[in-house]
């Protein structure tokens, strides 16, 4: 498809238009194309992959065949979701998700370039709730050699710098463990050195990493799958509005800002949510600033605006508007400001989170969403929503803290840049951060006594499988607890951040877009962060953004194909 010249209108006809090239959009495109439909993907950015390409890449898909041996009673996932989400559970959409998720995994794994590895050791977040899974409900895209994209490699969004090692993606599990233990294990050192050498070679040859893991591998494999099936992928495209058949209100295509008109039998909205769009955020009710977004800059609510313009309803009845995560602000030597998501460091033994009072406020080993919600509840009204992660020298060199990498990577530059606070003792550290020194000293003394016994008397850290997974299995008696005792002491300030958005377009179990009266807008589907969260604004497990995005993208693509086949078989009229 070429662009229209000034004053010229172009018209194109296809079966399906997908707006957005993240997990939800590409899943819909690949599914529909696999069933013989002509598909065009329109992406606002100059690259594809969306926030998916920056993510950890885990996909929550209960009942998937890869984890069947560990999750033999997949139907318990609904019991678990009911316990976690309560009255916010979207019952009909949850049932649709649980039915389709295993089918989605099987389809992509067996029929496309998107193959998975099982998350056999990944438990659900709230292990104390009925129906919680102890492993097998998650999958992740297998590592992907980006050379398989050939000349199309330029279409793929590079991974974000903050969560890579000079652009090299490192996957949670054995891959990350090797890098964390390479100074203590010859085998780990050999493995990590090999990956680094190959990465340096790729940078020299291709100017980017080619051994992709995490969300980068997922986006790369989805893109390869789309290209294999003849999907047209157009980047740098801005949609002005959806078009409708005037007599019926059915969506029949899009008009671009350059005047191009594309007609289609169906449109899927998957533009990435409203991470960078102004909205009424739950955090504003506390007097705190809205959560800073980790989503890509183009996630500005375009899909929601397009849907509302044709009569769609928005579902704002969620427990939380955003998928929250604690973040720290990083200023790189080149002057670029960015956010670092604190995913893995909080649960390691020898770190705690404290408020300005010096007091702990949560179980640091629970989910990142829980950490921010607890912070927002605990911060006194009128004070900024912020906390500090506190550790000692042993912790910093063994595990790293935020963007500060573990040994042998140097750390002093981050003190000079003001990111990492250092104190020769706890009193000096507290003064550097503006924390109450007496409160911090009392908290550390109490925590150290607990850590020596391996029991967290305040918050029960280390008491579930999920928490223990976040810790260090080589540390006893509790993999999540160690004293903070070896000076100097360090701190990083963290504030509310978010990965994606939970409120969004109202959809039915087939991912069809709904009006305020509950009726379906013919010809319009939605998936990914554009659609309201199927879990009602809760975060029951890692991968609960990508799992529904892929699943309802798959559902939308399948439903579009079925409707078009039915229409064709019935013939005109």
MONOR-V905923 format. One record per run of one state. SS is the DSSP state (~ for helix, > for strand, _ for the rest). FROM is the first residue (numbers start at 1). TO is the last residue. If there is no record, write none. Layout:
ss=<SS;SS>
from=<FROM;FROM>
to=<TO;TO>
This chain:
ss=<_;>;_;~;_;>;_;>;_;~;_;>;_;~;_;~;_;~;_;>;_;>;_;>;~;>;_;~;_;>;_;>;_;~;_;~;_;>;_;~;_;>;_;>;_;>;_;>;_;~;_;>;_;~;_;>;_;>;_;>;_;>;_;>;_;>;_;~;_;>;~;_;>;_;>;_;~;_;>;_;~;_;~;_;~;_;>;_;>;_;>;_;>;_;>;_;~;>;_;~;_>
from=<1;11;20;23;35;39;44;48;49;50;55;58;61;65;68;76;89;91;112;116;119;138;142;144;146;156;157;161;164;165;166;168;169;174;181;186;207;211;213;214;229;232;236;239;245;251;257;261;270;282;287;292;294;302;310;312;313;314;316;322;332;337;342;351;355;360;361;368;379;386;393;400;401;402;404;405;412;417;421;424;426;434;437;454;465;471;489;502;504;506;507;508;512;516;520;527;528;531;532;546;571>
to=<10;19;22;34;38;43;47;48;49;54;57;60;64;67;75;88;90;111;115;118;137;141;143;145;155;156;160;163;164;165;167;168;173;180;185;206;210;212;213;228;231;235;238;244;250;256;260;269;281;286;291;293;301;309;311;312;313;315;321;331;336;341;350;354;359;360;367;378;385;392;399;400;401;403;404;411;416;420;423;425;433;436;453;464;470;488;501;503;505;506;507;511;515;519;526;527;530;531;545;570;573>
